[in-house]
Structures are given as structure tokens and as C-alpha cells.
Amino acid sequence: MLDLLLCDCDVSRVIMAGKSDVLDVGRATRTVTTAQWKALVVRDRHCQAPGCDRPPEACQAHHIVHWTRGGPTNLENLELLCWHHHRHRHIHDAQARAA
């Protein structure tokens, strides 16, 4: 019976903080949860690009290992990057893959 259920569904790991704060959604989704965002802000405090101190309000959550390349949506694989450095990181990564 379990094999039949697993055949037609997705199984995802979800790590919670308390009863409602999702901290790790594995590969279930690429967007961060509100709890993950709050945890990133507490941990990183600003853009993580060297020398940049842009505040969280000017940042986005960046997958260190890109989600399309198997990177999970968890705190270990996320960092705050300001809009400028986030775009720059993706351009740099794309150029490195093309070389």
C-alpha cells in the first residue's frame, strides 16, 4: 500500500520551528518561507557580498547551490544578497558554467 502512495506523490522533508514556522522545505519549493527569511535576517544581518552592508530590506534570499541544480531551500544553502550582488552572482555563475 505504501508503494502505491509513493508512486503518485512527492515526499518532502519539512523542518519546523515550533508548530508553524517552516525552516527547511528541502526541494519542495524554491521560495523561502517567512520563518526562513526572519532567520536569514537574524543570521546574516546584511548583504553577504564582501564589503557590502546593504540592509535586509534591500536584499533577497539567494540559493548558494542554485535550486535548479539540486540546491535545497534550507538555511545552510541560503544567504542574503542585495539586489545588485544577487544579479551579479547569477551573471558570474552563468559565465563560469559557459567557460
C-alpha distances in whole Angstrom, upper triangle without the diagonal:
4,5,5,7,9,10,12,13,16,15,19,21,23,26,28,31,31,29,30,31,29,30,28,26,25,25,23,27,30,32,33,32,35,35,35,38,40,39,40,43,44,43,45,47,49,48,47,49,52,55,54,53,52,51,47,48,49,46,42,39,39,36,38,36,35,32,32,32,29,31,29,30,31,34,35,35,37,41,43,45,48,48,50,49,45,47,49,46,44,47,48,44,44,47,46,43,46,48
4,5,5,6,9,11,11,13,12,15,17,20,22,24,28,28,26,27,28,26,27,24,22,21,21,20,24,27,29,30,29,32,32,31,35,36,35,36,40,40,39,41,44,45,45,44,46,49,52,50,50,49,47,44,45,46,43,39,36,36,33,34,32,32,28,29,29,26,27,25,27,27,31,31,31,33,37,40,42,45,45,47,45,42,43,45,42,41,44,44,41,41,44,43,40,43,45
4,5,5,6,9,10,12,12,16,18,21,24,26,30,31,29,29,30,27,28,25,23,22,21,20,24,27,29,30,30,34,33,32,35,37,36,37,41,41,40,42,45,45,45,44,45,48,51,50,50,49,48,44,45,46,43,39,36,35,32,34,31,31,27,27,27,24,27,25,27,28,31,31,31,33,37,40,42,44,44,47,45,41,43,44,41,39,42,43,39,39,43,41,38,41,43
4,6,5,7,9,12,13,17,19,22,25,27,31,31,29,29,31,28,29,26,24,23,22,20,24,27,29,31,30,34,33,33,36,38,37,38,41,42,41,43,46,46,46,45,47,50,53,51,51,50,48,45,46,46,43,39,36,36,33,35,32,31,28,28,28,26,28,26,27,29,33,33,32,34,38,40,42,45,44,47,46,42,43,45,42,40,43,44,40,40,43,42,39,42,44
4,5,6,7,9,10,14,16,19,22,24,28,28,26,26,27,24,26,23,20,20,19,17,21,24,26,27,27,30,30,30,33,35,34,35,38,39,38,40,42,43,43,42,44,47,50,48,48,47,45,41,42,43,40,36,34,33,31,33,30,29,26,26,27,24,26,24,25,26,30,30,30,32,35,38,40,42,42,44,43,39,41,43,40,38,41,42,38,38,42,41,38,41,43
4,6,5,7,7,11,14,17,20,23,26,27,25,25,26,23,24,21,18,17,16,15,19,22,24,25,25,29,28,28,31,33,32,33,36,37,36,37,40,41,40,39,41,44,47,45,46,44,43,39,40,41,38,34,31,31,28,30,27,26,23,23,23,21,22,21,22,23,27,28,27,29,33,35,37,40,39,42,40,37,38,40,37,35,38,39,35,35,39,38,35,37,40
4,6,8,10,14,17,20,23,26,29,30,28,28,29,26,27,24,20,19,17,16,20,23,25,27,27,31,31,30,33,35,34,35,38,39,38,39,42,43,42,41,42,45,48,47,47,46,45,41,42,42,39,35,32,32,29,31,28,27,23,23,23,21,23,22,24,25,29,30,28,30,34,37,38,41,40,42,41,37,38,40,38,35,38,39,35,35,38,37,34,37,39
4,7,10,13,17,19,23,25,29,29,27,26,27,24,26,23,19,19,17,15,18,21,24,25,26,29,29,29,31,34,33,34,37,38,38,39,41,42,40,40,42,45,48,46,46,44,43,39,40,40,37,34,31,31,28,30,28,26,23,22,23,21,23,22,23,25,29,30,28,30,33,35,37,39,38,41,40,36,37,39,37,34,37,38,35,34,38,37,34,36,39
4,6,10,13,15,19,21,25,26,24,23,23,20,22,19,16,15,14,12,15,18,20,22,22,25,26,25,28,30,30,30,33,35,34,35,38,38,37,37,39,42,45,43,43,41,40,36,37,37,34,31,28,28,25,27,25,24,20,20,21,19,21,19,19,21,25,26,25,26,30,32,34,36,36,38,37,33,34,37,34,32,35,36,33,33,36,36,33,35,38
4,6,10,12,16,18,22,23,22,21,21,18,19,16,12,12,10,8,12,15,17,19,19,22,23,22,24,27,26,27,30,31,30,31,34,35,34,33,35,38,41,39,39,38,36,33,34,34,31,27,24,24,22,24,21,20,17,17,18,15,17,15,16,18,22,22,21,23,26,29,30,33,32,35,34,30,31,33,31,29,32,33,29,30,33,32,30,32,35
4,7,10,13,16,20,21,20,19,19,16,17,14,11,10,9,8,12,15,18,18,18,22,21,20,23,26,24,25,29,30,29,30,33,34,33,32,34,37,40,38,38,37,36,32,33,34,31,27,24,24,21,23,21,20,17,18,19,15,16,14,15,16,20,20,20,22,25,28,30,33,33,35,34,30,32,34,31,29,32,33,30,30,34,33,30,33,36
4,6,10,13,16,18,17,16,16,12,13,10,7,6,7,6,10,13,15,15,15,18,18,17,20,22,21,22,25,26,25,26,29,30,29,29,31,34,37,35,35,34,32,28,30,31,27,24,21,21,18,20,18,18,15,16,17,14,14,11,11,12,16,17,16,18,22,24,27,29,30,32,31,27,29,31,28,27,30,31,27,28,32,31,29,32,34
4,7,10,14,16,15,15,14,11,10,7,6,6,8,8,11,13,15,14,14,17,16,15,18,20,18,19,23,23,22,24,27,28,28,27,29,32,35,33,33,32,31,27,29,30,26,23,20,20,17,19,18,18,15,17,18,14,14,10,11,10,14,15,15,17,20,23,26,28,29,32,30,27,29,31,28,27,30,31,28,29,32,31,29,33,35
4,6,10,12,12,11,10,7,7,5,5,7,9,9,11,13,14,12,11,14,12,12,16,17,16,17,20,21,20,22,25,26,26,26,29,31,34,32,31,30,28,25,26,28,25,22,18,19,17,19,19,19,16,19,20,16,15,11,10,10,12,14,15,16,19,21,24,27,28,31,29,26,28,31,28,27,31,31,28,30,33,32,31,34,36
4,7,10,10,10,9,6,6,5,7,9,12,12,13,15,15,13,12,14,11,11,14,15,13,15,18,18,18,20,22,24,25,24,27,30,32,31,30,29,27,23,25,27,24,21,18,19,18,19,19,20,18,21,21,18,16,12,11,9,11,13,14,15,18,20,24,26,28,31,29,26,29,31,28,28,31,32,29,31,34,33,32,35,37
4,6,7,7,5,5,5,7,9,12,15,14,15,17,16,13,11,12,9,10,14,14,12,15,18,17,17,20,22,24,25,25,28,31,33,31,29,29,26,23,24,27,24,22,19,20,19,21,22,22,20,24,24,21,19,15,13,11,12,15,17,17,19,21,24,27,28,31,30,27,30,32,29,29,33,33,31,33,36,35,35,38,40
4,7,7,5,6,7,9,12,15,18,17,18,19,18,14,12,12,8,10,13,12,11,14,16,15,15,19,20,23,24,24,28,30,32,30,28,27,25,21,23,26,23,22,19,21,21,22,23,24,23,26,27,24,21,18,15,13,13,15,18,17,19,20,24,26,28,31,30,27,31,33,30,30,34,34,32,35,38,37,36,40,42
4,6,6,8,10,13,15,18,21,20,20,22,20,17,14,14,11,13,16,14,14,17,19,17,19,22,23,26,28,28,31,34,35,33,31,30,27,24,26,28,26,25,22,25,24,26,27,28,26,29,30,27,24,21,18,16,16,19,21,21,23,24,27,29,31,34,33,31,34,36,34,34,38,38,36,38,41,40,40,43,45
4,6,9,11,13,14,18,20,19,19,21,20,17,14,14,12,14,17,16,16,19,21,20,21,24,25,28,30,30,33,36,37,35,33,32,29,26,27,29,27,26,23,26,25,27,28,28,26,29,30,27,25,21,19,18,18,21,23,22,24,25,29,31,32,35,34,32,35,37,35,35,38,39,37,39,42,41,41,44,46
4,6,10,12,13,16,19,17,17,19,17,14,11,10,9,12,14,14,14,17,19,18,20,22,23,26,27,28,31,34,35,33,31,29,26,23,24,26,24,22,20,23,23,25,26,26,24,27,28,26,23,20,17,16,17,20,21,20,22,23,26,28,29,32,32,29,32,34,32,32,36,37,35,36,40,39,38,41,44
4,6,9,11,14,17,15,15,16,14,11,8,8,5,8,11,10,10,13,15,15,16,19,20,22,23,24,27,30,31,29,27,26,23,19,21,23,21,19,17,20,20,22,23,23,21,24,26,23,21,17,14,13,13,17,18,17,18,19,22,24,26,29,28,26,28,31,29,29,33,33,31,33,37,36,35,39,41
4,6,7,11,13,12,12,13,12,9,6,8,6,7,10,11,10,13,15,16,16,18,20,22,23,23,26,29,31,28,27,26,23,20,21,23,20,18,15,17,17,19,20,20,18,21,22,20,17,14,11,10,11,14,15,14,17,18,21,23,24,28,26,24,26,29,27,26,30,31,29,30,34,33,32,35,38
4,7,9,12,12,12,13,12,9,7,9,6,5,9,10,8,10,13,13,13,15,17,19,20,20,23,26,28,26,25,24,21,18,20,22,19,16,13,15,14,16,17,18,16,20,20,18,15,11,9,7,7,10,12,11,14,15,19,21,23,26,24,22,25,27,24,24,28,28,26,28,31,30,30,33,35
4,6,9,9,10,11,11,9,9,11,9,8,11,13,11,12,15,16,15,17,19,21,21,20,23,26,28,27,26,25,23,20,22,23,20,17,14,14,13,15,15,15,13,17,17,14,12,8,6,5,7,9,10,11,14,16,19,22,23,26,24,21,24,26,23,23,27,27,24,26,30,28,28,31,33
4,6,6,7,8,9,8,9,12,11,10,13,15,14,15,18,19,18,20,22,23,23,22,25,28,30,28,28,27,25,21,23,24,21,18,14,15,13,15,15,15,12,15,16,13,11,8,6,7,10,12,12,12,16,18,20,23,24,26,25,22,24,26,23,22,26,27,24,25,29,28,27,30,32
4,6,7,9,11,11,12,15,14,12,15,17,16,16,20,21,19,20,23,24,23,22,24,27,30,29,29,28,26,23,25,25,22,18,15,15,12,14,12,13,10,13,13,10,8,5,5,6,10,11,10,12,15,18,20,23,24,27,25,21,24,25,22,21,25,25,22,24,27,26,24,28,30
4,6,7,10,11,13,17,17,14,17,20,19,18,22,23,22,22,25,25,24,23,25,28,31,29,30,28,28,24,26,26,22,19,15,15,12,14,12,11,8,10,11,8,7,5,6,9,13,13,11,13,17,19,21,24,24,26,24,21,22,24,21,20,23,24,21,22,25,24,22,25,28
4,7,9,11,12,15,16,14,16,19,19,19,22,24,23,24,26,26,25,25,27,30,33,31,31,29,28,24,26,26,23,19,16,16,14,17,15,14,10,12,14,11,11,8,8,11,14,16,14,15,18,20,22,25,24,27,26,22,24,26,24,22,25,26,23,24,28,27,25,28,31
4,6,8,9,13,14,12,14,17,17,17,20,22,21,22,24,24,23,23,25,28,30,28,28,26,25,21,22,23,19,16,13,13,12,15,14,12,9,11,13,11,11,8,7,10,13,15,13,13,16,18,19,21,21,24,23,19,21,23,21,19,23,24,21,22,26,26,24,26,29
4,7,9,13,14,12,13,16,16,15,18,20,20,19,21,21,20,20,21,25,27,25,25,23,22,19,20,20,16,13,10,10,8,12,11,9,6,9,11,10,9,8,6,9,12,14,11,11,13,15,16,18,17,20,19,15,17,19,17,15,19,20,18,19,22,22,21,24,26
4,7,10,12,10,10,13,14,13,15,18,18,18,19,19,18,19,21,24,26,23,23,21,20,16,17,17,14,10,8,10,10,13,14,12,10,12,15,14,12,10,7,10,12,14,12,11,13,13,15,16,16,19,18,15,17,20,18,16,20,22,20,20,24,24,23,26,29
4,7,8,6,6,10,10,10,12,15,15,15,16,17,16,17,19,23,25,22,21,20,18,14,15,16,13,10,7,9,10,13,14,13,11,15,17,15,13,10,7,8,9,12,11,9,11,11,14,16,16,19,18,15,18,20,18,18,21,23,21,22,26,26,25,28,30
4,5,5,6,9,10,11,12,14,15,16,17,18,18,19,22,26,27,24,23,21,19,15,16,17,15,12,10,13,13,17,18,17,15,18,20,18,16,13,9,10,11,14,14,12,14,14,16,18,19,22,21,19,21,24,22,22,25,26,25,26,30,30,29,32,34
4,5,5,6,9,10,11,12,14,15,16,17,18,19,22,26,27,24,22,20,17,13,14,16,14,12,11,15,16,19,20,20,18,21,23,22,19,16,12,12,12,16,16,13,14,14,17,18,19,22,22,19,22,25,23,23,27,28,27,28,32,32,31,34,37
4,5,5,6,9,10,11,12,14,15,17,18,19,22,25,27,24,22,21,18,14,15,18,16,14,12,15,16,19,20,20,19,22,24,22,19,16,12,11,10,14,15,13,14,14,17,19,21,24,23,21,24,26,24,25,28,29,28,30,33,32,32,35,37
4,5,5,6,9,10,10,12,13,15,16,16,19,22,24,21,20,19,16,13,15,16,14,12,9,12,12,15,17,17,16,19,20,18,15,13,9,8,7,11,11,9,10,11,14,17,18,21,20,18,21,23,21,21,25,25,24,26,29,29,29,32,34
4,5,5,6,9,10,10,11,12,13,14,17,21,22,19,17,16,13,9,11,13,10,9,7,11,12,15,17,17,16,20,21,20,17,15,11,10,9,13,13,10,10,9,12,14,15,19,18,16,19,21,19,20,23,24,23,25,28,28,28,31,33
4,5,5,6,9,10,10,12,14,15,19,22,22,20,17,16,13,10,11,14,12,12,11,14,16,18,20,21,20,24,25,23,20,18,14,13,11,14,15,12,12,11,14,16,18,21,20,18,22,24,22,23,27,27,26,29,31,31,32,35,36
4,5,5,6,8,10,12,14,14,18,20,22,19,18,17,14,11,14,16,14,13,11,14,15,16,19,19,19,23,24,22,18,16,13,10,8,11,13,10,10,11,14,16,19,22,20,19,22,24,22,23,26,27,25,28,31,30,30,34,35
4,5,5,6,7,9,10,11,14,17,18,16,14,14,12,9,12,13,10,10,8,10,12,13,16,17,17,21,21,20,17,15,12,10,7,10,11,8,7,7,11,13,15,18,16,15,19,20,18,19,23,23,22,25,27,27,27,30,32
4,6,5,5,7,9,11,14,17,17,15,12,12,9,6,9,11,9,10,10,12,15,16,19,20,20,24,25,24,20,18,15,14,11,13,14,11,9,8,11,12,15,18,16,16,19,21,19,21,24,24,24,27,29,29,30,32,34
4,6,6,9,12,13,16,18,19,17,14,14,11,10,13,15,13,14,13,15,17,18,21,22,23,26,27,25,22,20,17,15,11,14,15,13,11,10,14,15,19,21,19,19,23,24,22,24,27,27,27,29,32,31,32,35,36
4,6,9,11,10,14,16,17,15,14,14,12,11,14,16,13,14,12,14,15,15,18,20,21,25,24,23,19,18,16,13,9,11,13,11,9,9,13,15,18,20,18,18,21,22,20,22,25,25,24,27,29,28,29,33,34
4,6,7,7,11,12,13,12,10,11,10,9,12,13,11,12,10,12,14,14,17,19,20,23,23,23,19,18,16,14,11,12,13,10,7,6,9,12,15,17,15,15,18,19,17,19,22,22,22,25,26,26,27,30,31
4,7,9,12,13,13,11,8,9,7,7,10,11,10,12,12,14,17,17,21,22,23,26,27,26,22,21,19,17,14,15,16,13,10,8,10,11,15,17,15,16,19,20,19,21,24,24,24,27,29,28,30,33,33
4,6,9,11,10,8,5,5,5,5,9,9,8,10,11,13,16,16,20,20,22,25,25,26,22,22,19,18,15,16,16,13,9,7,8,8,12,13,12,13,16,16,16,19,21,21,21,24,26,26,27,30,31
4,6,8,9,6,6,5,7,7,10,8,6,9,10,10,13,13,17,18,20,22,23,23,20,20,18,18,15,16,15,12,8,5,4,5,9,10,8,9,13,13,12,15,17,17,18,21,22,22,24,26,27
4,6,8,7,8,9,10,10,13,12,9,11,10,10,12,11,15,16,19,22,21,22,18,19,17,16,14,14,13,10,7,6,6,8,11,12,9,10,13,13,11,14,17,16,16,19,21,20,22,25,25
4,6,6,8,9,12,13,15,13,11,12,12,11,13,12,16,17,19,22,21,23,19,21,20,19,17,16,15,13,9,8,7,8,11,10,7,9,12,10,9,13,14,13,14,17,18,18,20,23,23
4,6,9,11,14,15,18,16,14,16,16,15,17,15,18,20,23,25,24,25,22,24,23,22,19,18,18,16,12,12,10,11,14,13,10,12,15,13,12,16,17,15,16,20,20,19,22,24,24
4,7,9,13,15,17,15,14,17,18,17,20,18,22,23,26,28,28,29,26,27,25,25,22,21,21,18,15,13,12,12,15,13,11,14,16,14,15,18,19,18,20,23,22,22,25,27,27
4,6,9,11,14,11,11,14,15,15,18,17,21,22,24,27,27,28,24,25,24,23,20,20,20,17,13,11,9,8,11,10,9,12,14,13,13,17,18,17,19,22,22,22,25,27,27
4,6,9,11,10,10,13,15,16,19,19,22,23,25,28,28,29,25,26,24,23,20,20,20,17,13,11,10,9,12,12,11,13,16,16,16,19,21,20,22,25,25,26,28,30,31
4,7,8,6,7,11,13,15,18,18,22,22,24,27,27,28,25,25,23,22,20,21,20,17,13,10,8,6,9,10,10,12,14,15,15,18,20,20,21,24,25,26,28,30,31
4,5,6,7,10,12,15,18,19,23,23,24,27,28,28,25,24,21,21,18,20,20,16,13,9,9,8,11,12,13,14,16,17,18,20,22,22,24,26,27,28,30,32,33
4,5,5,8,9,12,16,17,20,20,21,24,25,25,22,21,18,18,15,18,17,13,11,7,8,8,10,13,13,13,16,17,17,19,21,22,23,25,27,27,29,31,32
4,6,8,11,14,18,20,23,22,23,25,27,27,24,23,20,20,18,21,20,16,14,10,10,9,10,13,14,14,16,18,19,20,22,23,24,26,28,29,30,32,34
4,7,11,13,17,18,21,20,22,24,26,26,23,23,20,21,19,21,20,16,13,9,8,5,7,9,11,11,13,15,16,17,19,20,21,23,25,26,27,29,31
4,7,9,13,14,18,17,18,21,22,23,19,19,17,17,15,17,16,12,9,6,5,4,6,9,9,8,11,13,13,14,17,18,19,20,23,23,25,27,28
4,6,10,12,15,14,14,17,19,19,16,16,13,14,13,15,13,10,8,6,6,6,7,10,10,7,10,13,12,13,16,17,17,19,21,22,23,25,27
4,7,9,12,11,12,15,16,16,13,12,10,11,10,12,10,6,6,5,6,9,10,13,11,9,12,14,12,13,16,17,16,18,21,21,21,24,26
4,6,9,8,9,12,13,14,11,11,9,11,10,11,8,5,5,6,6,9,10,12,10,7,10,12,9,9,13,14,12,15,17,17,18,21,22
4,5,5,6,10,10,10,7,8,7,9,9,9,6,5,7,9,10,13,14,15,13,10,12,14,10,10,14,14,12,14,17,16,16,19,21
4,6,9,11,10,11,7,9,10,10,10,9,5,6,7,10,10,14,15,16,13,11,13,13,10,10,14,13,10,13,16,14,15,18,19
4,6,8,7,7,5,8,9,11,12,10,6,8,11,14,14,17,18,19,16,13,15,15,12,11,14,13,10,13,15,14,13,17,18
4,5,5,7,5,8,9,12,13,13,9,10,12,14,14,17,16,17,15,12,13,14,11,9,13,13,10,11,14,14,12,16,18
4,5,5,4,6,7,11,13,13,9,10,13,15,16,18,18,20,18,14,15,17,14,12,16,16,13,14,18,17,15,18,21
4,6,7,9,11,14,17,16,13,14,16,18,18,21,20,21,19,16,16,18,15,13,15,16,13,13,16,16,14,16,19
4,6,9,12,14,17,15,12,14,17,19,19,22,21,22,20,17,17,18,15,13,16,16,12,12,16,14,12,15,17
4,6,10,12,15,14,11,13,16,19,20,23,23,24,22,19,20,21,17,16,19,19,15,16,19,18,15,19,21
4,7,9,11,10,7,9,13,16,17,20,20,22,19,16,18,19,15,14,18,17,14,16,19,17,16,19,21
4,6,9,9,6,9,12,15,17,20,21,23,21,18,20,21,18,17,20,21,17,19,22,21,20,23,25
4,7,8,7,7,11,13,15,18,19,21,19,16,19,21,18,17,21,21,18,20,23,23,22,25,27
4,6,6,6,10,13,16,19,20,22,20,18,20,22,19,19,23,23,20,22,25,24,24,27,29
4,5,5,8,10,14,17,19,21,19,17,20,21,18,19,23,22,20,23,26,25,24,28,29
4,6,8,12,14,18,20,22,19,17,20,21,18,18,22,21,19,22,24,23,23,26,27
4,7,11,13,16,18,19,17,14,17,18,15,15,19,18,16,18,21,19,19,23,24
4,7,9,13,15,17,14,12,15,16,13,14,18,17,16,18,21,20,20,24,25
4,6,10,12,14,11,10,14,14,12,13,17,16,15,18,21,20,21,24,25
4,7,9,12,10,8,12,13,12,14,17,17,17,19,21,21,22,25,27
4,6,8,6,5,9,10,9,11,14,14,14,17,19,19,21,23,24
4,5,5,6,9,10,10,12,14,15,16,18,20,21,22,24,26
4,6,5,6,9,10,11,12,14,15,17,19,20,21,23,25
4,6,5,6,9,10,11,12,14,16,17,18,20,21,23
4,5,5,6,9,10,10,12,14,15,16,18,20,21
4,5,5,6,9,10,11,13,14,15,17,19,20
4,5,5,6,9,10,11,12,14,16,17,19
4,5,5,6,9,10,11,12,14,15,17
4,5,5,6,9,10,10,12,14,15
4,5,5,6,9,10,11,12,14
4,6,5,6,9,10,11,12
4,5,5,6,9,10,11
4,5,5,6,9,10
4,5,5,6,9
4,5,5,6
4,5,5
4,6
4
